[in-house]
Amino acid sequence: MSVNVKLPESLINQAKQYAQIEHRSIPKQIEYWSRIGKIAEENPDLTFTMIRQIMIADLEEPSGEYQFD
């Protein structure tokens, strides 16, 4: 479900710049920032780098169960 939200023009302009760098649409850039912010609030001890790595790992295909020798 989509919802229209009024956002400050300055936020839209910042999102546009970052979106171009990251090859995302403006709404996807804002969604990305929102997800990072939510994770950061829920896990205040995690660094941005750790949060980003977790998000990347969540997108990876499972490679099967690891076999210990």
N, CA, C, O and CB atoms as a CASP TS submission, in Angstrom:
PFRMAT TS
TARGET T0000
AUTHOR 0000-0000-0000
METHOD Language model
MODEL 1
PARENT N/A
ATOM      1  N   MET     1       0.847  -1.173   0.000  1.00  0.00           N
ATOM      2  CA  MET     1       0.000   0.000   0.000  1.00  0.00           C
ATOM      3  C   MET     1       0.893   1.236   0.000  1.00  0.00           C
ATOM      4  O   MET     1       1.817   1.336   0.807  1.00  0.00           O
ATOM      5  CB  MET     1      -0.964  -0.002   1.221  1.00  0.00           C
ATOM      6  N   SER     2       0.630   2.148  -0.874  1.00  0.00           N
ATOM      7  CA  SER     2       1.370   3.401  -0.944  1.00  0.00           C
ATOM      8  C   SER     2       0.621   4.494  -0.204  1.00  0.00           C
ATOM      9  O   SER     2      -0.609   4.546  -0.203  1.00  0.00           O
ATOM     10  CB  SER     2       1.612   3.811  -2.402  1.00  0.00           C
ATOM     11  N   VAL     3       1.402   5.370   0.427  1.00  0.00           N
ATOM     12  CA  VAL     3       0.841   6.497   1.154  1.00  0.00           C
ATOM     13  C   VAL     3       1.634   7.737   0.760  1.00  0.00           C
ATOM     14  O   VAL     3       2.864   7.706   0.736  1.00  0.00           O
ATOM     15  CB  VAL     3       0.878   6.261   2.707  1.00  0.00           C
ATOM     16  N   ASN     4       0.954   8.799   0.458  1.00  0.00           N
ATOM     17  CA  ASN     4       1.622  10.057   0.163  1.00  0.00           C
ATOM     18  C   ASN     4       2.022  10.729   1.469  1.00  0.00           C
ATOM     19  O   ASN     4       1.226  10.834   2.401  1.00  0.00           O
ATOM     20  CB  ASN     4       0.712  10.985  -0.677  1.00  0.00           C
ATOM     21  N   VAL     5       3.278  11.185   1.518  1.00  0.00           N
ATOM     22  CA  VAL     5       3.807  11.833   2.712  1.00  0.00           C
ATOM     23  C   VAL     5       4.492  13.115   2.275  1.00  0.00           C
ATOM     24  O   VAL     5       5.242  13.126   1.299  1.00  0.00           O
ATOM     25  CB  VAL     5       4.795  10.897   3.490  1.00  0.00           C
ATOM     26  N   LYS     6       4.233  14.194   3.000  1.00  0.00           N
ATOM     27  CA  LYS     6       4.907  15.453   2.698  1.00  0.00           C
ATOM     28  C   LYS     6       6.236  15.479   3.444  1.00  0.00           C
ATOM     29  O   LYS     6       6.287  15.303   4.661  1.00  0.00           O
ATOM     30  CB  LYS     6       4.019  16.681   3.088  1.00  0.00           C
ATOM     31  N   LEU     7       7.309  15.702   2.689  1.00  0.00           N
ATOM     32  CA  LEU     7       8.646  15.749   3.262  1.00  0.00           C
ATOM     33  C   LEU     7       9.287  17.086   2.914  1.00  0.00           C
ATOM     34  O   LEU     7       8.955  17.688   1.893  1.00  0.00           O
ATOM     35  CB  LEU     7       9.515  14.569   2.750  1.00  0.00           C
ATOM     36  N   PRO     8      10.199  17.551   3.754  1.00  0.00           N
ATOM     37  CA  PRO     8      10.880  18.813   3.453  1.00  0.00           C
ATOM     38  C   PRO     8      11.668  18.719   2.146  1.00  0.00           C
ATOM     39  O   PRO     8      12.257  17.685   1.829  1.00  0.00           O
ATOM     40  CB  PRO     8      11.820  19.200   4.607  1.00  0.00           C
ATOM     41  N   GLU     9      11.663  19.801   1.412  1.00  0.00           N
ATOM     42  CA  GLU     9      12.377  19.829   0.133  1.00  0.00           C
ATOM     43  C   GLU     9      13.859  19.539   0.316  1.00  0.00           C
ATOM     44  O   GLU     9      14.483  18.919  -0.545  1.00  0.00           O
ATOM     45  CB  GLU     9      12.195  21.182  -0.549  1.00  0.00           C
ATOM     46  N   SER    10      14.423  19.986   1.434  1.00  0.00           N
ATOM     47  CA  SER    10      15.850  19.745   1.679  1.00  0.00           C
ATOM     48  C   SER    10      16.140  18.245   1.799  1.00  0.00           C
ATOM     49  O   SER    10      17.176  17.780   1.323  1.00  0.00           O
ATOM     50  CB  SER    10      16.306  20.476   2.958  1.00  0.00           C
ATOM     51  N   LEU    11      15.245  17.492   2.423  1.00  0.00           N
ATOM     52  CA  LEU    11      15.416  16.043   2.527  1.00  0.00           C
ATOM     53  C   LEU    11      15.325  15.396   1.152  1.00  0.00           C
ATOM     54  O   LEU    11      16.108  14.502   0.829  1.00  0.00           O
ATOM     55  CB  LEU    11      14.361  15.439   3.470  1.00  0.00           C
ATOM     56  N   ILE    12      14.380  15.843   0.351  1.00  0.00           N
ATOM     57  CA  ILE    12      14.224  15.309  -1.006  1.00  0.00           C
ATOM     58  C   ILE    12      15.482  15.580  -1.827  1.00  0.00           C
ATOM     59  O   ILE    12      15.946  14.705  -2.558  1.00  0.00           O
ATOM     60  CB  ILE    12      12.985  15.928  -1.700  1.00  0.00           C
ATOM     61  N   ASN    13      16.032  16.782  -1.712  1.00  0.00           N
ATOM     62  CA  ASN    13      17.246  17.131  -2.463  1.00  0.00           C
ATOM     63  C   ASN    13      18.437  16.280  -2.022  1.00  0.00           C
ATOM     64  O   ASN    13      19.224  15.834  -2.856  1.00  0.00           O
ATOM     65  CB  ASN    13      17.575  18.622  -2.282  1.00  0.00           C
ATOM     66  N   GLN    14      18.569  16.054  -0.707  1.00  0.00           N
ATOM     67  CA  GLN    14      19.650  15.196  -0.214  1.00  0.00           C
ATOM     68  C   GLN    14      19.460  13.763  -0.713  1.00  0.00           C
ATOM     69  O   GLN    14      20.411  13.118  -1.154  1.00  0.00           O
ATOM     70  CB  GLN    14      19.705  15.223   1.332  1.00  0.00           C
ATOM     71  N   ALA    15      18.235  13.280  -0.637  1.00  0.00           N
ATOM     72  CA  ALA    15      17.949  11.922  -1.093  1.00  0.00           C
ATOM     73  C   ALA    15      18.242  11.786  -2.584  1.00  0.00           C
ATOM     74  O   ALA    15      18.725  10.745  -3.030  1.00  0.00           O
ATOM     75  CB  ALA    15      16.483  11.550  -0.799  1.00  0.00           C
ATOM     76  N   LYS    16      17.956  12.816  -3.344  1.00  0.00           N
ATOM     77  CA  LYS    16      18.212  12.781  -4.786  1.00  0.00           C
ATOM     78  C   LYS    16      19.706  12.622  -5.055  1.00  0.00           C
ATOM     79  O   LYS    16      20.100  11.843  -5.923  1.00  0.00           O
ATOM     80  CB  LYS    16      17.677  14.062  -5.467  1.00  0.00           C
ATOM     81  N   GLN    17      20.534  13.352  -4.321  1.00  0.00           N
ATOM     82  CA  GLN    17      21.984  13.262  -4.501  1.00  0.00           C
ATOM     83  C   GLN    17      22.494  11.862  -4.165  1.00  0.00           C
ATOM     84  O   GLN    17      23.237  11.260  -4.942  1.00  0.00           O
ATOM     85  CB  GLN    17      22.696  14.306  -3.628  1.00  0.00           C
ATOM     86  N   TYR    18      22.091  11.351  -3.005  1.00  0.00           N
ATOM     87  CA  TYR    18      22.538  10.027  -2.588  1.00  0.00           C
ATOM     88  C   TYR    18      21.959   8.931  -3.493  1.00  0.00           C
ATOM     89  O   TYR    18      22.623   7.934  -3.775  1.00  0.00           O
ATOM     90  CB  TYR    18      22.140   9.773  -1.129  1.00  0.00           C
ATOM     91  N   ALA    19      20.747   9.123  -3.929  1.00  0.00           N
ATOM     92  CA  ALA    19      20.109   8.134  -4.807  1.00  0.00           C
ATOM     93  C   ALA    19      20.880   7.994  -6.114  1.00  0.00           C
ATOM     94  O   ALA    19      21.056   6.885  -6.619  1.00  0.00           O
ATOM     95  CB  ALA    19      18.647   8.528  -5.095  1.00  0.00           C
ATOM     96  N   GLN    20      21.335   9.104  -6.657  1.00  0.00           N
ATOM     97  CA  GLN    20      22.111   9.048  -7.897  1.00  0.00           C
ATOM     98  C   GLN    20      23.407   8.283  -7.693  1.00  0.00           C
ATOM     99  O   GLN    20      23.794   7.477  -8.539  1.00  0.00           O
ATOM    100  CB  GLN    20      22.410  10.459  -8.407  1.00  0.00           C
ATOM    101  N   ILE    21      24.078   8.529  -6.578  1.00  0.00           N
ATOM    102  CA  ILE    21      25.341   7.851  -6.284  1.00  0.00           C
ATOM    103  C   ILE    21      25.127   6.355  -6.118  1.00  0.00           C
ATOM    104  O   ILE    21      25.920   5.551  -6.608  1.00  0.00           O
ATOM    105  CB  ILE    21      25.983   8.433  -5.021  1.00  0.00           C
ATOM    106  N   GLU    22      24.051   5.981  -5.424  1.00  0.00           N
ATOM    107  CA  GLU    22      23.787   4.580  -5.103  1.00  0.00           C
ATOM    108  C   GLU    22      22.900   3.876  -6.138  1.00  0.00           C
ATOM    109  O   GLU    22      22.554   2.707  -5.968  1.00  0.00           O
ATOM    110  CB  GLU    22      23.141   4.490  -3.745  1.00  0.00           C
ATOM    111  N   HIS    23      22.534   4.588  -7.206  1.00  0.00           N
ATOM    112  CA  HIS    23      21.694   4.031  -8.275  1.00  0.00           C
ATOM    113  C   HIS    23      20.342   3.548  -7.738  1.00  0.00           C
ATOM    114  O   HIS    23      19.885   2.448  -8.050  1.00  0.00           O
ATOM    115  CB  HIS    23      22.423   2.870  -8.971  1.00  0.00           C
ATOM    116  N   ARG    24      19.722   4.401  -6.923  1.00  0.00           N
ATOM    117  CA  ARG    24      18.388   4.121  -6.387  1.00  0.00           C
ATOM    118  C   ARG    24      17.455   5.244  -6.816  1.00  0.00           C
ATOM    119  O   ARG    24      17.892   6.325  -7.213  1.00  0.00           O
ATOM    120  CB  ARG    24      18.415   3.979  -4.826  1.00  0.00           C
ATOM    121  N   SER    25      16.165   4.963  -6.725  1.00  0.00           N
ATOM    122  CA  SER    25      15.187   6.029  -6.906  1.00  0.00           C
ATOM    123  C   SER    25      15.150   6.848  -5.609  1.00  0.00           C
ATOM    124  O   SER    25      15.633   6.394  -4.572  1.00  0.00           O
ATOM    125  CB  SER    25      13.761   5.449  -7.265  1.00  0.00           C
ATOM    126  N   ILE    26      14.591   8.024  -5.673  1.00  0.00           N
ATOM    127  CA  ILE    26      14.484   8.861  -4.470  1.00  0.00           C
ATOM    128  C   ILE    26      13.657   8.162  -3.391  1.00  0.00           C
ATOM    129  O   ILE    26      14.085   8.131  -2.238  1.00  0.00           O
ATOM    130  CB  ILE    26      13.855  10.227  -4.818  1.00  0.00           C
ATOM    131  N   PRO    27      12.487   7.598  -3.718  1.00  0.00           N
ATOM    132  CA  PRO    27      11.735   6.889  -2.672  1.00  0.00           C
ATOM    133  C   PRO    27      12.506   5.707  -2.078  1.00  0.00           C
ATOM    134  O   PRO    27      12.424   5.464  -0.874  1.00  0.00           O
ATOM    135  CB  PRO    27      10.417   6.396  -3.235  1.00  0.00           C
ATOM    136  N   LYS    28      13.252   4.971  -2.907  1.00  0.00           N
ATOM    137  CA  LYS    28      14.031   3.840  -2.398  1.00  0.00           C
ATOM    138  C   LYS    28      15.171   4.321  -1.492  1.00  0.00           C
ATOM    139  O   LYS    28      15.517   3.643  -0.525  1.00  0.00           O
ATOM    140  CB  LYS    28      14.596   3.012  -3.569  1.00  0.00           C
ATOM    141  N   GLN    29      15.749   5.476  -1.797  1.00  0.00           N
ATOM    142  CA  GLN    29      16.806   6.033  -0.949  1.00  0.00           C
ATOM    143  C   GLN    29      16.240   6.396   0.424  1.00  0.00           C
ATOM    144  O   GLN    29      16.853   6.108   1.452  1.00  0.00           O
ATOM    145  CB  GLN    29      17.447   7.278  -1.617  1.00  0.00           C
ATOM    146  N   ILE    30      15.078   7.023   0.431  1.00  0.00           N
ATOM    147  CA  ILE    30      14.449   7.393   1.704  1.00  0.00           C
ATOM    148  C   ILE    30      14.052   6.137   2.474  1.00  0.00           C
ATOM    149  O   ILE    30      14.181   6.093   3.698  1.00  0.00           O
ATOM    150  CB  ILE    30      13.209   8.293   1.464  1.00  0.00           C
ATOM    151  N   GLU    31      13.574   5.126   1.769  1.00  0.00           N
ATOM    152  CA  GLU    31      13.238   3.850   2.412  1.00  0.00           C
ATOM    153  C   GLU    31      14.489   3.212   3.027  1.00  0.00           C
ATOM    154  O   GLU    31      14.435   2.677   4.135  1.00  0.00           O
ATOM    155  CB  GLU    31      12.590   2.881   1.390  1.00  0.00           C
ATOM    156  N   TYR    32      15.607   3.271   2.310  1.00  0.00           N
ATOM    157  CA  TYR    32      16.876   2.741   2.803  1.00  0.00           C
ATOM    158  C   TYR    32      17.288   3.453   4.086  1.00  0.00           C
ATOM    159  O   TYR    32      17.640   2.804   5.071  1.00  0.00           O
ATOM    160  CB  TYR    32      17.975   2.887   1.736  1.00  0.00           C
ATOM    161  N   TRP    33      17.245   4.781   4.079  1.00  0.00           N
ATOM    162  CA  TRP    33      17.584   5.551   5.279  1.00  0.00           C
ATOM    163  C   TRP    33      16.654   5.193   6.438  1.00  0.00           C
ATOM    164  O   TRP    33      17.086   5.098   7.587  1.00  0.00           O
ATOM    165  CB  TRP    33      17.509   7.061   4.988  1.00  0.00           C
ATOM    166  N   SER    34      15.389   4.999   6.126  1.00  0.00           N
ATOM    167  CA  SER    34      14.407   4.661   7.149  1.00  0.00           C
ATOM    168  C   SER    34      14.732   3.311   7.792  1.00  0.00           C
ATOM    169  O   SER    34      14.665   3.168   9.013  1.00  0.00           O
ATOM    170  CB  SER    34      12.996   4.637   6.547  1.00  0.00           C
ATOM    171  N   ARG    35      15.079   2.336   6.973  1.00  0.00           N
ATOM    172  CA  ARG    35      15.414   1.001   7.500  1.00  0.00           C
ATOM    173  C   ARG    35      16.652   1.067   8.380  1.00  0.00           C
ATOM    174  O   ARG    35      16.688   0.447   9.443  1.00  0.00           O
ATOM    175  CB  ARG    35      15.641   0.000   6.347  1.00  0.00           C
ATOM    176  N   ILE    36      17.671   1.813   7.950  1.00  0.00           N
ATOM    177  CA  ILE    36      18.887   1.952   8.742  1.00  0.00           C
ATOM    178  C   ILE    36      18.565   2.631  10.072  1.00  0.00           C
ATOM    179  O   ILE    36      19.037   2.197  11.123  1.00  0.00           O
ATOM    180  CB  ILE    36      19.959   2.755   7.964  1.00  0.00           C
ATOM    181  N   GLY    37      17.772   3.680  10.028  1.00  0.00           N
ATOM    182  CA  GLY    37      17.398   4.385  11.252  1.00  0.00           C
ATOM    183  C   GLY    37      16.638   3.495  12.216  1.00  0.00           C
ATOM    184  O   GLY    37      16.877   3.538  13.423  1.00  0.00           O
ATOM    185  N   LYS    38      15.728   2.692  11.699  1.00  0.00           N
ATOM    186  CA  LYS    38      14.944   1.781  12.543  1.00  0.00           C
ATOM    187  C   LYS    38      15.854   0.755  13.208  1.00  0.00           C
ATOM    188  O   LYS    38      15.747   0.505  14.409  1.00  0.00           O
ATOM    189  CB  LYS    38      13.855   1.068  11.710  1.00  0.00           C
ATOM    190  N   ILE    39      16.749   0.162  12.421  1.00  0.00           N
ATOM    191  CA  ILE    39      17.680  -0.823  12.976  1.00  0.00           C
ATOM    192  C   ILE    39      18.584  -0.167  14.020  1.00  0.00           C
ATOM    193  O   ILE    39      18.851  -0.757  15.066  1.00  0.00           O
ATOM    194  CB  ILE    39      18.531  -1.463  11.853  1.00  0.00           C
ATOM    195  N   ALA    40      19.055   1.048  13.740  1.00  0.00           N
ATOM    196  CA  ALA    40      19.930   1.752  14.681  1.00  0.00           C
ATOM    197  C   ALA    40      19.212   2.046  15.994  1.00  0.00           C
ATOM    198  O   ALA    40      19.809   1.922  17.063  1.00  0.00           O
ATOM    199  CB  ALA    40      20.438   3.056  14.062  1.00  0.00           C
ATOM    200  N   GLU    41      17.942   2.434  15.928  1.00  0.00           N
ATOM    201  CA  GLU    41      17.176   2.684  17.151  1.00  0.00           C
ATOM    202  C   GLU    41      16.989   1.407  17.961  1.00  0.00           C
ATOM    203  O   GLU    41      17.071   1.429  19.190  1.00  0.00           O
ATOM    204  CB  GLU    41      15.814   3.289  16.812  1.00  0.00           C
ATOM    205  N   GLU    42      16.739   0.298  17.274  1.00  0.00           N
ATOM    206  CA  GLU    42      16.496  -0.968  17.951  1.00  0.00           C
ATOM    207  C   GLU    42      17.789  -1.611  18.465  1.00  0.00           C
ATOM    208  O   GLU    42      17.752  -2.452  19.363  1.00  0.00           O
ATOM    209  CB  GLU    42      15.784  -1.923  17.011  1.00  0.00           C
ATOM    210  N   ASN    43      18.936  -1.210  17.889  1.00  0.00           N
ATOM    211  CA  ASN    43      20.235  -1.796  18.239  1.00  0.00           C
ATOM    212  C   ASN    43      21.274  -0.690  18.403  1.00  0.00           C
ATOM    213  O   ASN    43      22.156  -0.552  17.555  1.00  0.00           O
ATOM    214  CB  ASN    43      20.691  -2.814  17.157  1.00  0.00           C
ATOM    215  N   PRO    44      21.193   0.089  19.460  1.00  0.00           N
ATOM    216  CA  PRO    44      22.065   1.262  19.593  1.00  0.00           C
ATOM    217  C   PRO    44      23.551   0.943  19.683  1.00  0.00           C
ATOM    218  O   PRO    44      24.377   1.839  19.507  1.00  0.00           O
ATOM    219  CB  PRO    44      21.671   2.031  20.797  1.00  0.00           C
ATOM    220  N   ASP    45      23.911  -0.291  19.949  1.00  0.00           N
ATOM    221  CA  ASP    45      25.326  -0.650  20.051  1.00  0.00           C
ATOM    222  C   ASP    45      25.959  -0.985  18.702  1.00  0.00           C
ATOM    223  O   ASP    45      27.180  -1.115  18.614  1.00  0.00           O
ATOM    224  CB  ASP    45      25.485  -1.823  20.980  1.00  0.00           C
ATOM    225  N   LEU    46      25.155  -1.125  17.657  1.00  0.00           N
ATOM    226  CA  LEU    46      25.689  -1.451  16.339  1.00  0.00           C
ATOM    227  C   LEU    46      26.179  -0.200  15.628  1.00  0.00           C
ATOM    228  O   LEU    46      25.557   0.859  15.708  1.00  0.00           O
ATOM    229  CB  LEU    46      24.633  -2.157  15.492  1.00  0.00           C
ATOM    230  N   THR    47      27.299  -0.334  14.932  1.00  0.00           N
ATOM    231  CA  THR    47      27.801   0.776  14.119  1.00  0.00           C
ATOM    232  C   THR    47      27.062   0.778  12.777  1.00  0.00           C
ATOM    233  O   THR    47      26.407  -0.200  12.415  1.00  0.00           O
ATOM    234  CB  THR    47      29.353   0.662  13.904  1.00  0.00           C
ATOM    235  N   PHE    48      27.175   1.873  12.060  1.00  0.00           N
ATOM    236  CA  PHE    48      26.570   1.949  10.734  1.00  0.00           C
ATOM    237  C   PHE    48      27.116   0.843   9.832  1.00  0.00           C
ATOM    238  O   PHE    48      26.367   0.204   9.093  1.00  0.00           O
ATOM    239  CB  PHE    48      26.827   3.331  10.103  1.00  0.00           C
ATOM    240  N   THR    49      28.422   0.628   9.901  1.00  0.00           N
ATOM    241  CA  THR    49      29.041  -0.401   9.065  1.00  0.00           C
ATOM    242  C   THR    49      28.455  -1.770   9.359  1.00  0.00           C
ATOM    243  O   THR    49      28.172  -2.532   8.434  1.00  0.00           O
ATOM    244  CB  THR    49      30.552  -0.425   9.278  1.00  0.00           C
ATOM    245  N   MET    50      28.269  -2.091  10.625  1.00  0.00           N
ATOM    246  CA  MET    50      27.689  -3.385  10.986  1.00  0.00           C
ATOM    247  C   MET    50      26.253  -3.496  10.485  1.00  0.00           C
ATOM    248  O   MET    50      25.850  -4.541   9.973  1.00  0.00           O
ATOM    249  CB  MET    50      27.735  -3.588  12.506  1.00  0.00           C
ATOM    250  N   ILE    51      25.489  -2.428  10.630  1.00  0.00           N
ATOM    251  CA  ILE    51      24.104  -2.429  10.159  1.00  0.00           C
ATOM    252  C   ILE    51      24.075  -2.665   8.647  1.00  0.00           C
ATOM    253  O   ILE    51      23.288  -3.472   8.153  1.00  0.00           O
ATOM    254  CB  ILE    51      23.398  -1.089  10.518  1.00  0.00           C
ATOM    255  N   ARG    52      24.924  -1.966   7.932  1.00  0.00           N
ATOM    256  CA  ARG    52      24.975  -2.108   6.477  1.00  0.00           C
ATOM    257  C   ARG    52      25.371  -3.527   6.084  1.00  0.00           C
ATOM    258  O   ARG    52      24.787  -4.092   5.160  1.00  0.00           O
ATOM    259  CB  ARG    52      25.961  -1.097   5.872  1.00  0.00           C
ATOM    260  N   GLN    53      26.347  -4.111   6.764  1.00  0.00           N
ATOM    261  CA  GLN    53      26.766  -5.478   6.461  1.00  0.00           C
ATOM    262  C   GLN    53      25.646  -6.487   6.731  1.00  0.00           C
ATOM    263  O   GLN    53      25.484  -7.452   5.985  1.00  0.00           O
ATOM    264  CB  GLN    53      28.004  -5.841   7.282  1.00  0.00           C
ATOM    265  N   ILE    54      24.880  -6.264   7.791  1.00  0.00           N
ATOM    266  CA  ILE    54      23.745  -7.133   8.094  1.00  0.00           C
ATOM    267  C   ILE    54      22.704  -7.036   6.987  1.00  0.00           C
ATOM    268  O   ILE    54      22.159  -8.051   6.553  1.00  0.00           O
ATOM    269  CB  ILE    54      23.119  -6.763   9.457  1.00  0.00           C
ATOM    270  N   MET    55      22.427  -5.816   6.527  1.00  0.00           N
ATOM    271  CA  MET    55      21.448  -5.628   5.462  1.00  0.00           C
ATOM    272  C   MET    55      21.906  -6.315   4.178  1.00  0.00           C
ATOM    273  O   MET    55      21.094  -6.914   3.473  1.00  0.00           O
ATOM    274  CB  MET    55      21.211  -4.132   5.210  1.00  0.00           C
ATOM    275  N   ILE    56      23.188  -6.233   3.872  1.00  0.00           N
ATOM    276  CA  ILE    56      23.729  -6.886   2.674  1.00  0.00           C
ATOM    277  C   ILE    56      23.634  -8.398   2.827  1.00  0.00           C
ATOM    278  O   ILE    56      23.241  -9.095   1.891  1.00  0.00           O
ATOM    279  CB  ILE    56      25.201  -6.457   2.424  1.00  0.00           C
ATOM    280  N   ALA    57      23.992  -8.907   3.999  1.00  0.00           N
ATOM    281  CA  ALA    57      23.935 -10.355   4.236  1.00  0.00           C
ATOM    282  C   ALA    57      22.513 -10.887   4.107  1.00  0.00           C
ATOM    283  O   ALA    57      22.302 -11.999   3.621  1.00  0.00           O
ATOM    284  CB  ALA    57      24.489 -10.690   5.623  1.00  0.00           C
ATOM    285  N   ASP    58      21.539 -10.092   4.542  1.00  0.00           N
ATOM    286  CA  ASP    58      20.141 -10.519   4.429  1.00  0.00           C
ATOM    287  C   ASP    58      19.708 -10.687   2.973  1.00  0.00           C
ATOM    288  O   ASP    58      18.780 -11.446   2.694  1.00  0.00           O
ATOM    289  CB  ASP    58      19.231  -9.514   5.123  1.00  0.00           C
ATOM    290  N   LEU    59      20.358  -9.997   2.052  1.00  0.00           N
ATOM    291  CA  LEU    59      20.006 -10.086   0.633  1.00  0.00           C
ATOM    292  C   LEU    59      20.681 -11.256  -0.075  1.00  0.00           C
ATOM    293  O   LEU    59      20.254 -11.652  -1.159  1.00  0.00           O
ATOM    294  CB  LEU    59      20.372  -8.800  -0.066  1.00  0.00           C
ATOM    295  N   GLU    60      21.732 -11.812   0.528  1.00  0.00           N
ATOM    296  CA  GLU    60      22.469 -12.892  -0.107  1.00  0.00           C
ATOM    297  C   GLU    60      21.677 -14.193  -0.072  1.00  0.00           C
ATOM    298  O   GLU    60      20.913 -14.456   0.856  1.00  0.00           O
ATOM    299  CB  GLU    60      23.819 -13.081   0.571  1.00  0.00           C
ATOM    300  N   GLU    61      21.881 -14.995  -1.109  1.00  0.00           N
ATOM    301  CA  GLU    61      21.250 -16.306  -1.186  1.00  0.00           C
ATOM    302  C   GLU    61      21.911 -17.234  -0.175  1.00  0.00           C
ATOM    303  O   GLU    61      23.133 -17.222  -0.031  1.00  0.00           O
ATOM    304  CB  GLU    61      21.348 -16.892  -2.623  1.00  0.00           C
ATOM    305  N   PRO    62      21.123 -18.028   0.520  1.00  0.00           N
ATOM    306  CA  PRO    62      21.731 -18.996   1.431  1.00  0.00           C
ATOM    307  C   PRO    62      22.614 -19.971   0.648  1.00  0.00           C
ATOM    308  O   PRO    62      22.239 -20.438  -0.428  1.00  0.00           O
ATOM    309  CB  PRO    62      20.640 -19.764   2.221  1.00  0.00           C
ATOM    310  N   SER    63      23.769 -20.264   1.195  1.00  0.00           N
ATOM    311  CA  SER    63      24.689 -21.148   0.480  1.00  0.00           C
ATOM    312  C   SER    63      24.641 -22.572   1.024  1.00  0.00           C
ATOM    313  O   SER    63      25.515 -23.384   0.720  1.00  0.00           O
ATOM    314  CB  SER    63      26.110 -20.609   0.568  1.00  0.00           C
ATOM    315  N   GLY    64      23.657 -22.868   1.801  1.00  0.00           N
ATOM    316  CA  GLY    64      23.542 -24.207   2.371  1.00  0.00           C
ATOM    317  C   GLY    64      24.139 -24.258   3.758  1.00  0.00           C
ATOM    318  O   GLY    64      24.696 -23.277   4.250  1.00  0.00           O
ATOM    319  N   GLU    65      24.018 -25.397   4.370  1.00  0.00           N
ATOM    320  CA  GLU    65      24.515 -25.567   5.729  1.00  0.00           C
ATOM    321  C   GLU    65      26.023 -25.747   5.715  1.00  0.00           C
ATOM    322  O   GLU    65      26.568 -26.461   4.874  1.00  0.00           O
ATOM    323  CB  GLU    65      23.838 -26.764   6.411  1.00  0.00           C
ATOM    324  N   TYR    66      26.681 -25.100   6.645  1.00  0.00           N
ATOM    325  CA  TYR    66      28.136 -25.216   6.744  1.00  0.00           C
ATOM    326  C   TYR    66      28.496 -26.552   7.350  1.00  0.00           C
ATOM    327  O   TYR    66      27.907 -26.960   8.350  1.00  0.00           O
ATOM    328  CB  TYR    66      28.733 -24.066   7.581  1.00  0.00           C
ATOM    329  N   GLN    67      29.460 -27.241   6.756  1.00  0.00           N
ATOM    330  CA  GLN    67      29.907 -28.544   7.241  1.00  0.00           C
ATOM    331  C   GLN    67      31.200 -28.370   8.028  1.00  0.00           C
ATOM    332  O   GLN    67      32.212 -27.936   7.478  1.00  0.00           O
ATOM    333  CB  GLN    67      30.110 -29.539   6.063  1.00  0.00           C
ATOM    334  N   PHE    68      31.168 -28.704   9.301  1.00  0.00           N
ATOM    335  CA  PHE    68      32.376 -28.655  10.119  1.00  0.00           C
ATOM    336  C   PHE    68      33.151 -29.941   9.919  1.00  0.00           C
ATOM    337  O   PHE    68      32.561 -31.021   9.869  1.00  0.00           O
ATOM    338  CB  PHE    68      32.036 -28.442  11.618  1.00  0.00           C
ATOM    339  N   ASP    69      34.470 -29.837   9.805  1.00  0.00           N
ATOM    340  CA  ASP    69      35.316 -31.032   9.626  1.00  0.00           C
ATOM    341  C   ASP    69      35.758 -31.563  10.957  1.00  0.00           C
ATOM    342  O   ASP    69      36.475 -32.562  11.016  1.00  0.00           O
ATOM    343  CB  ASP    69      36.539 -30.722   8.759  1.00  0.00           C
TER
END
